[in-house]
Amino acid sequence: MTSDRSDRLHYLPVGLDVRGKHCIVIGGGSVGTRKVHTLSLAGAIVSVISPTVTEELAAEIEAGCARWVRDCFQESHLDGAFLVIAATDDEDLNAAIIQAAAERGALVCDASSAERSQVIFGALHTNEGAIIAVFTDGRDPSHARRTRDRIAHLLDQGSN
C-alpha cells in the first residue's frame, strides 16, 4: 500500500441485488433504454417515467420488462423507490430528480453526472455464466465500453 492516496477509488465496484426492488428510470431515450434493459435483466421491478420512449424501450415495456408512466417527472413518482436513475437530456432536471430521490433515501444514479451519483453502471458482458463489468470510476463510459468489447472479444476467442 502506498502513502500517496491518488489511487483511491471514487466508486467501489460491487454487485447490487435489485431483484424484486422498485427501480425508477426517468427518461425514455437511449440512455434510459439501456438502464431499463440492465435493471430488468437483474430482476428489478422497473418503472419508466417519460412522455415518450424509444421503439426498443416500447418493445421491452410491451414484453412486460417495465411499466411505463406516460408523464413528465413529478416528485411523487419517487415514492417507494429503491434506486432512481435520472436519464433525461436536461441536466438541471436530472439534478433536481437526484436531490429529491436522495432526500427520500433512494440510491441515485445521474446519467449526466457521475459526481451526483451514488451508483454508476459498468459496461457489462456475460460469457458462460460470468459477468464482466468494466468501470472507469465514472470518468469515461465510452472507454469502459471499448475495454469491455476488447475483453469480450478475448473471451469469445477463448471459447472457440
Summary of the structure (lengths in Angstrom):
residues: 160
radius of gyration: 16.5
end to end distance: 39.2
largest distance: 53.6
contacts: 460
relative contact order: 0.14
helix: 38%
strand: 19%
